[in-house]
Structure formats: structure tokens, C-alpha cells
Amino acid sequence: MPLPYSISFKNASVAFDNGFVFKTINWSVHPEHHWLICGSNGSGKSALAAILSGTGEIENGILKGLPERTGVVSFEAQAELIEAERRKDDADIMDVIAEGTPVSEIIAAVCQDQALADTLCEKFGLTPLLDRAFRKLSTGESRKVMLIRALTCDPQLLILDEPFEGLDVNSLEALQQHLQTISKTTTIVMVLNRLDQCPEFVTHVAYVKDAELSQQISRTDTEAWQQLHALLHLETAGLRVPQADPQSSLPALDPKSPLVRINNGAIKYDDTVIFDALDFTITPGEHWQLTGRNGSGKTALLSLITGDHPQCYVNDIFVFGFQRGSGESIWQIKQFIGYVSTALQWEYTVGTSLRNVIISGFYDSIGLYSKYSNNQRDIANQWLEVLGMKARADETFTSQSYGDQRLLLIARAMVKHPPLLILDEPCLGLDDMNRQRVLALIEIICAHSESTVLYVNHHAEDKIKGIDHYLALEDYNPR
């Protein structure tokens, strides 16, 4: 059933625990309306959506009409659920192997429609994973679990913060079709950074700037929609990649040897084969795009390269002049890699400054525990200027928005100009303007640096000029 009442804000200011205050909201969400919330990174768009779920404290004004049952999907909620599972592990007795909560129980905890849950699990490809521990899922698979929980809790209101990010093509299509269907009976508020993903059922758009609801437009106002679209698709001029630090150069590699060579590679767990018979070689200057559906083994392949997967020692792998298993240390390998991923962002929870986050890329550390040079400080400041964050250099990383944290970690990965730059969904969670900035930076790296790029993504339209080699892991999955 649709909402029996409207949600209304009148001169409402809402404060959050981290000191962030969303200022003077005048807004109504009616049952027959579906809203898109957009804005740049750090503007407060996710905070506005969170207020609809009851987060924050009303400092001034009036907020009324919040529903009793709200389905929520967001990166923050996903991270909180994963962290809750980790805390359960920490509480277990030392001599007991923690299996973690099965996916089926995670869904059942809030599910009010088992038939719908079964249908969505089938469409999202989760049915074979229902008995697997939630914490063992890939990022995309855990995202699907969050979606199913929200869609099956009998919500009066759905709040979906970047619901399409990290989904493979088939799951994305299934979700879009389901949302189109339920939009007839359920009010939906979405936060999207990619305006080209805005569903047809969205009727209104809220533009957030500097923690204020700056504009509210009807989707039928063509001129206003085009202006807003242009605002969030601004071309970025004058981008440049700061130079590497000549005083902290990496050991020289043989330019005639491949950076990575995997012969007949495979990842297997008991009777489950993730991929098999994979021959993959990356030579210097040969940029690659890696694609594959959720669970196809993209993250597993990356961890073979970085040395983080235990099966790297049972595979024939040559990386950066080392045959794996010949006595090399993992840090001898990692020094040649810059890496960005969602998992890294979840792990990077230290409260160090923005400048120090970038400098930490010189040391491959989470946080900064070494004395840095003046050169490294200057280079970090140049990166902050590129990102538009120079004035915030001394602010803490943990106080930044999700999108700004991602941009900082990308700069951290690029700062030492590594021979191999691994970008695992680097645009995940970024608004259109910053997404274009990141893609432009990657193009510059491909064309004008000695770094070789391995780019992982789901969005076919995000192909980058200079990347001419493609690996689809579906070709190596068992049929």
C-alpha cells in the first residue's frame, strides 16, 4: 500500500553525531511522488536520505510524517552489517571456527514476504549462496542481500542510496524492472550520482549543495532538468597528474619482462570452481579492463596478483620479476602496485589527515607511521589541489563523505606512479562530476605515465581511451 500520509519538513535543521548539520529543510514527500536526490560529493545528499529513515536529531523546525516501516539500502548500512558480523566473530571463543551468519538468516531477520524473497534471490543469482556466510560474499553479492532485505520488509517508504552500483548487468535489469513495478504502490526516494541511471518513474529531483536543499524541480520541467544535468556533468579543465617523488623511486624492473603472467590459472573451493584454465599476461604499457558478473572471480583474480589469495602458491604466477613461491615476500610484490577497492575503503578507518592519507600511498600503509619528506608533502598537496580539497588538507579522513574518501584513496594509489595500478570499481559511489574527473585522470595515466592500468568495472559505457585489452571472466567460469 502507498504511504497514507505525506512526509513534511518545515524550516527543519537536523544534526548528526559527527557534527554535520543539514540546514533549514522545507520539503514535502507525497505518496504519489518519487524523488531523486543528487549533488556533489560531500554536499549532504546521503544525509538528507538518512533523515527520512529517522537518522539525526531535529535541532530546529518541524519534521512529521515519517513512516513506521522503511527499507534502506546504502553503502553505510552495508558496511554496518558487515561490521556487525565481524564483531560476532571477535566475540567467538578462540578455539571455535566462526562460520558467520548464513545469507538466508540475514534476509529472514527482516523479511515479511518469503515468496518475494525467493523470487528476488533467484533473479539476483543468490539462491545457491543462501547457506553461505554473509561475510564471505563478494561486495556485489552482499549488496544484493541488502536490496532483498529492503524490498521484502513490507516498506511504506524505500530509501535507496546508489542501489545500482556494483551490480552486474542481469541483476541491474532485474532490479530496475522490480522498482518500476512497485513504484505504483510504494514511495521511492533514491540517491544517484549517475543521472543517466535515473528511472522513468522518478517524478521530482532534489539538488543538495553545502548541506542545504538548494533546488526542487519537477521531472516534467525539461529546461530545469537539462540545467541540472549540465551542472553535474561539468567538464573538468586543467587536470594534471603530479610528478612522482624522485627520492623514493621503486626498484627497476626488466622492461622486457611481463608485469604479470598467469599460466592455466584457477581458483577452486572443494567442488566449487570460480574460474579455470586462465592464461593472462600484462606487459608494461598494456592497459586492461576486467569485467565479470558478481561472484565470477574478479576480486579473486586481483588477489592472486597482489599475493593476498592463499591459492597464489598453487598457481603458476610470475609477478614483477618473481616466480611466486620462490622465497619472495609479499611486500616485494606490493611495492609495485597501487590499489583502490571498496574493501580498502572499509578498512581505512584511521582518523588521519587528508594529506597523510595520500602520503601513506608512498608506504603502502593504512595510516601514516613514518616521517615523510618535504617532496612527499608537496606532491600530496598537489593531489589535494587536483581533487579540490587543498583547503581541507588537515581535516580527518573519517569525517569526509563516502565519495570524497574514494577520491582520496585513488590519489593515494596513484601517488607513487606504480608500475601496475589496479582500480577495482574506482568510480563506485562517485557523482557524475567526480566520476568524469576520475575517468579523465585514468586516461592521462594511460597516455602520459609509465603506470600500467588494470581497470575493473561493471559499466560498459565507462570504457577509457587508452585501454585496448579486455578480459571477461565469464569466459573462464564453468558452464
C-alpha positions in Angstrom: 0.0 0.0 0.0 1.2 3.6 -0.6 2.0 5.9 2.2 -1.3 7.1 3.9 0.3 10.5 4.6 3.0 12.9 3.4 6.4 13.5 5.0 6.9 17.2 5.5 9.8 19.4 6.6 9.3 23.0 7.8 12.4 25.0 8.5 13.9 21.8 9.9 17.6 21.6 10.8 19.0 18.2 11.5 22.2 17.4 13.3 24.3 14.2 13.1 26.7 12.6 15.6 29.7 13.6 13.6 28.8 17.3 13.9 27.3 17.6 10.4 24.2 19.7 10.3 21.7 19.7 7.4 20.3 23.2 7.4 16.7 24.6 7.0 14.8 21.9 5.1 11.5 22.8 3.5 10.3 19.8 1.6 7.3 17.5 1.2 7.4 13.9 0.0 3.9 12.9 -1.1 2.7 9.3 -1.7 2.3 9.8 -5.5 5.8 11.3 -5.9 9.2 9.6 -6.3 12.3 11.6 -5.6 15.8 11.6 -6.9 18.4 13.3 -4.6 21.5 14.5 -6.3 24.5 16.7 -5.6 28.3 16.7 -5.5 30.4 14.6 -3.1 30.2 15.9 0.4 27.1 18.0 -0.3 24.8 16.1 2.1 22.6 14.2 -0.3 23.1 10.9 1.6 22.4 12.7 4.9 19.1 14.0 3.5 18.1 10.5 2.6 19.2 9.2 6.0 17.0 11.8 7.7 14.0 10.2 6.0 14.9 6.9 7.8 14.9 8.7 11.2 18.6 9.3 11.5 19.8 12.6 13.1 18.3 14.9 15.7 15.9 17.8 14.9 17.5 21.0 16.2 15.0 23.4 14.8 11.8 23.4 12.8 9.3 20.6 12.3 9.6 17.1 10.7 6.5 15.0 10.6 5.0 12.0 8.8 7.9 9.6 8.9 6.6 6.1 8.2 6.9 3.2 10.6 8.4 0.8 8.1 11.3 2.0 5.9 13.5 -0.1 3.6 17.0 1.3 3.4 19.9 0.4 1.1 23.2 2.4 1.3 26.9 1.8 1.5 26.9 2.9 5.1 24.2 0.3 6.0 26.0 -2.4 4.1 29.3 -1.6 6.0 27.4 -1.6 9.3 26.0 -5.0 8.7 29.4 -6.4 7.7 31.0 -4.8 10.8 28.3 -6.4 13.0 29.2 -9.8 11.5 32.9 -9.1 12.2 32.1 -8.2 15.8 30.3 -11.6 16.2 33.5 -13.3 15.1 35.5 -11.3 17.6 33.2 -12.5 20.4 33.6 -16.2 19.5 35.7 -18.5 21.6 39.2 -18.6 20.4 39.3 -22.4 19.6 36.0 -22.3 17.7 36.0 -21.6 14.0 33.4 -18.9 13.3 31.3 -19.7 10.2 29.3 -16.4 10.3 25.6 -15.9 9.8 24.1 -17.6 6.7 22.7 -15.4 4.0 19.3 -17.0 4.5 19.2 -15.8 8.1 20.4 -12.3 7.3 17.4 -12.0 4.9 14.9 -13.7 7.2 15.7 -11.3 10.0 13.6 -8.6 8.4 11.7 -10.4 5.6 7.8 -10.1 5.6 7.3 -11.7 2.1 9.2 -15.0 1.7 7.8 -15.7 -1.7 9.1 -12.3 -3.0 12.5 -13.0 -1.3 12.7 -16.4 -3.1 11.9 -14.7 -6.4 14.5 -11.9 -5.9 17.2 -14.4 -4.8 16.6 -16.3 -8.0 16.7 -13.2 -10.2 19.8 -11.9 -8.4 21.6 -15.3 -8.6 21.8 -15.6 -4.8 19.8 -18.9 -4.4 23.0 -21.1 -4.5 24.5 -18.8 -1.8 21.8 -18.9 0.8 23.7 -21.3 3.1 27.0 -19.3 2.7 28.2 -17.0 5.5 27.2 -13.4 4.7 30.7 -12.2 5.5 32.2 -14.5 2.8 30.2 -12.8 0.0 31.7 -10.5 -2.6 30.9 -6.8 -2.4 28.3 -7.1 -5.2 26.7 -10.2 -3.6 26.4 -8.5 -0.2 24.9 -5.5 -2.0 22.2 -7.8 -3.4 21.4 -9.1 0.1 20.9 -5.5 1.3 18.5 -4.9 -1.6 16.4 -8.0 -0.9 16.2 -7.1 2.8 14.9 -3.7 1.9 12.4 -4.9 -0.7 10.9 -7.6 1.4 10.4 -5.8 4.7 7.0 -4.5 3.7 8.3 -1.0 3.4 6.0 2.0 3.3 9.0 4.0 2.0 12.0 2.8 0.2 15.3 4.8 0.6 17.8 3.6 -2.0 21.3 5.3 -1.8 23.1 4.3 -5.0 21.1 1.0 -5.4 22.6 0.2 -8.9 26.3 0.5 -8.0 28.3 -2.7 -8.0 25.5 -4.8 -9.7 26.2 -7.0 -12.8 24.1 -6.4 -15.9 21.5 -9.1 -15.3 20.9 -8.1 -11.6 20.7 -4.4 -12.6 18.0 -5.2 -15.2 16.0 -7.3 -12.7 16.1 -4.6 -10.0 15.1 -1.8 -12.4 12.1 -3.9 -13.5 11.0 -4.6 -9.9 11.3 -1.0 -8.9 9.2 0.0 -11.9 6.5 -2.4 -10.8 6.4 -1.4 -7.1 6.6 2.3 -7.9 2.8 2.1 -8.4 2.3 1.2 -4.7 5.4 2.3 -2.8 7.0 5.7 -2.5 10.7 5.6 -3.5 13.5 8.1 -2.7 16.7 7.5 -4.5 20.2 8.9 -4.2 22.0 8.6 -7.6 25.4 10.0 -8.7 24.8 8.9 -12.3 21.9 10.8 -13.7 21.8 8.5 -16.7 20.6 5.8 -14.4 17.5 7.8 -13.2 14.4 5.6 -13.7 11.4 6.8 -15.6 9.1 6.6 -12.6 11.0 9.4 -10.8 8.8 12.5 -10.7 10.9 15.0 -8.8 14.5 15.9 -8.2 16.1 17.4 -5.1 19.5 19.1 -5.6 21.6 19.3 -2.5 24.5 21.8 -2.1 26.5 22.6 1.0 24.2 20.8 3.4 21.1 22.6 2.1 18.3 21.6 -0.2 19.1 24.0 -2.9 16.6 23.2 -5.7 13.5 21.1 -6.1 12.3 20.5 -9.6 9.6 18.5 -11.3 10.9 15.9 -13.8 8.5 17.4 -16.3 10.3 20.7 -16.2 12.5 19.9 -19.2 14.6 23.1 -19.0 15.3 22.8 -15.3 16.2 19.1 -15.7 18.7 19.9 -18.5 20.3 22.7 -16.5 20.8 20.4 -13.5 22.1 17.7 -15.7 24.6 20.1 -17.2 25.6 21.3 -13.7 26.5 17.8 -12.7 28.3 16.9 -15.9 30.7 19.9 -15.9 33.8 19.2 -17.9 36.9 19.3 -15.8 39.6 21.5 -17.3 43.3 21.7 -16.5 43.7 18.2 -14.9 47.2 17.0 -14.4 49.0 14.2 -12.7 51.6 15.4 -10.2 55.0 14.0 -10.7 56.4 11.1 -8.7 58.9 11.6 -5.9 62.4 11.2 -7.4 63.8 10.4 -3.9 61.5 7.4 -3.3 61.8 5.6 -6.6 61.0 1.9 -6.9 63.5 -0.8 -7.8 63.9 -1.1 -11.6 62.1 -3.8 -13.4 63.2 -5.5 -16.6 61.2 -3.7 -19.3 61.3 -6.9 -21.5 59.6 -9.0 -18.8 55.8 -9.0 -18.2 54.5 -7.4 -15.1 52.1 -10.3 -14.6 51.9 -13.7 -16.2 49.4 -16.4 -15.0 49.5 -19.8 -16.7 46.4 -22.0 -16.6 45.2 -20.2 -13.5 42.4 -21.5 -11.4 40.5 -20.7 -8.1 38.7 -23.7 -6.6 37.0 -24.4 -3.3 36.3 -28.1 -2.7 33.8 -28.9 -5.6 33.2 -25.2 -6.5 35.3 -23.8 -9.4 35.3 -20.0 -9.6 37.4 -19.8 -12.8 39.7 -22.3 -14.6 42.2 -22.5 -17.4 43.0 -18.8 -17.3 46.1 -17.6 -19.2 46.6 -13.9 -18.5 49.6 -11.7 -19.2 50.1 -8.0 -18.6 53.1 -6.4 -20.3 54.3 -2.8 -19.4 52.1 -0.2 -21.1 49.4 -2.7 -22.0 46.2 -1.5 -20.2 43.4 -3.9 -19.4 39.8 -3.7 -18.5 38.5 -6.7 -16.4 34.8 -7.5 -16.4 32.6 -10.2 -15.0 29.3 -10.7 -13.1 29.1 -10.7 -9.3 30.9 -13.8 -8.0 32.7 -14.5 -11.3 36.1 -14.2 -9.6 37.2 -10.6 -10.3 38.3 -10.0 -6.8 39.9 -13.4 -6.5 42.0 -12.8 -9.6 43.2 -9.5 -8.3 44.2 -11.1 -5.0 46.2 -13.7 -6.9 48.1 -10.8 -8.5 48.6 -8.9 -5.2 49.6 -12.1 -3.3 46.7 -11.9 -0.9 45.0 -15.1 -2.0 46.2 -18.4 -0.4 45.9 -20.2 -3.8 48.6 -17.9 -5.3 51.1 -20.6 -4.3 49.4 -23.4 -6.1 49.1 -21.4 -9.3 51.8 -20.7 -11.9 52.2 -16.9 -11.3 55.0 -14.6 -12.3 54.8 -11.0 -11.0 57.3 -8.2 -11.1 60.3 -10.4 -11.7 59.3 -13.1 -9.1 58.0 -16.5 -9.7 55.6 -16.9 -6.8 56.8 -19.4 -4.2 60.5 -18.7 -4.8 61.1 -17.0 -1.4 59.9 -13.5 -2.3 58.0 -11.5 0.4 54.5 -10.1 -0.2 55.9 -6.6 0.3 58.4 -7.1 -2.5 55.4 -7.6 -4.7 53.0 -4.9 -3.2 55.6 -2.1 -3.6 55.0 -2.2 -7.4 51.2 -1.9 -7.1 48.7 0.9 -6.5 45.3 -0.4 -5.4 41.8 1.0 -5.0 38.8 -1.0 -3.9 35.7 -0.8 -1.8 37.2 -3.3 0.7 40.2 -1.0 1.2 37.9 1.9 1.9 36.1 -0.1 4.6 39.4 -1.0 6.2 40.8 2.6 6.0 39.2 3.7 9.3 42.0 5.7 10.8 41.4 9.3 11.7 44.5 10.8 9.9 44.5 13.9 7.8 43.6 14.0 4.1 47.2 14.9 3.3 48.5 12.0 5.3 46.2 9.6 3.6 47.7 10.5 0.2 51.3 10.4 1.7 50.5 6.9 3.1 50.5 5.7 -0.6 54.3 6.0 -0.7 54.5 3.5 2.2 51.5 1.2 1.3 50.2 1.7 4.8 46.7 2.3 6.3 47.5 5.5 8.2 50.9 7.1 8.3 53.6 5.9 10.7 56.8 7.1 9.0 58.4 10.5 8.8 57.7 11.9 5.3 59.9 14.1 3.2 59.1 17.7 2.0 58.9 16.3 -1.5 56.2 13.9 -0.5 54.3 16.6 1.3 54.4 18.8 -1.7 53.2 16.1 -4.0 50.3 15.3 -1.6 49.3 18.9 -1.6 49.3 18.9 -5.4 47.0 15.9 -5.4 44.7 17.7 -2.9 44.6 20.7 -5.3 43.6 18.4 -8.2 40.8 17.0 -6.1 39.6 20.4 -4.9 40.4 19.6 -1.3 43.5 21.7 -0.7 41.7 23.8 1.9 40.8 20.6 3.8 44.2 19.1 3.9 44.3 18.9 7.8 40.7 17.6 8.2 40.4 13.9 9.2 39.7 11.2 6.6 36.9 9.6 8.6 35.0 12.9 8.7 34.7 13.0 4.9 31.9 11.9 2.7 32.0 8.4 1.1 32.7 9.9 -2.4 35.5 12.2 -1.1 37.1 9.2 0.7 37.1 7.3 -2.6 38.8 10.2 -4.4 41.5 10.4 -1.7 42.2 6.7 -1.9 42.5 7.0 -5.7 45.1 9.7 -5.2 46.8 7.5 -2.6 47.1 4.7 -5.2 48.4 6.9 -7.9 50.9 9.0 -5.8 53.9 6.7 -6.3 53.3 6.1 -10.1 53.3 2.3 -9.6 54.2 0.0 -12.5 50.7 -1.6 -12.0 47.7 0.5 -11.0 44.7 -1.7 -10.0 41.4 0.1 -10.0 38.7 -2.1 -8.7 35.4 -0.2 -9.4 37.1 3.2 -8.8 34.0 5.2 -9.6 31.8 3.4 -7.2 29.9 5.9 -5.1 31.1 9.0 -7.0 28.8 11.7 -8.5 28.9 12.4 -12.2 31.3 15.3 -12.0 33.9 13.5 -9.9 33.3 10.3 -11.9 34.3 12.2 -15.1 37.3 13.6 -13.2 38.5 10.2 -12.2 38.0 8.8 -15.7 39.9 11.7 -17.2 42.8 11.1 -14.7 42.9 7.5 -15.7 43.1 8.4 -19.3 46.0 10.7 -18.6 47.8 8.0 -16.7 47.3 5.6 -19.6 48.6 8.1 -22.1 51.3 10.0 -20.2 52.8 7.9 -17.4 54.7 4.7 -17.0 51.9 3.1 -14.9 50.0 0.2 -16.5 46.3 0.2 -15.6 44.1 -2.8 -14.7 40.6 -1.4 -14.6 37.7 -3.4 -13.1 34.1 -2.2 -13.7 30.5 -3.1 -14.5 29.6 -0.2 -16.6 30.3 -0.7 -20.3 29.9 3.0 -21.0 32.9 3.8 -18.7 35.4 2.5 -21.3 38.5 4.5 -21.1 40.6 5.9 -24.0 43.9 4.1 -24.0 42.6 0.8 -22.6 42.5 -1.6 -25.6 42.7 -5.0 -23.9 39.7 -6.7 -22.3 39.3 -9.8 -20.1 35.8 -11.2 -19.4 35.9 -13.7 -16.6 32.7 -15.4 -17.7 34.7 -17.0 -20.5 36.6 -18.9 -17.8 33.7 -19.8 -15.5 32.4 -23.4 -15.6 29.4 -23.8 -17.9 
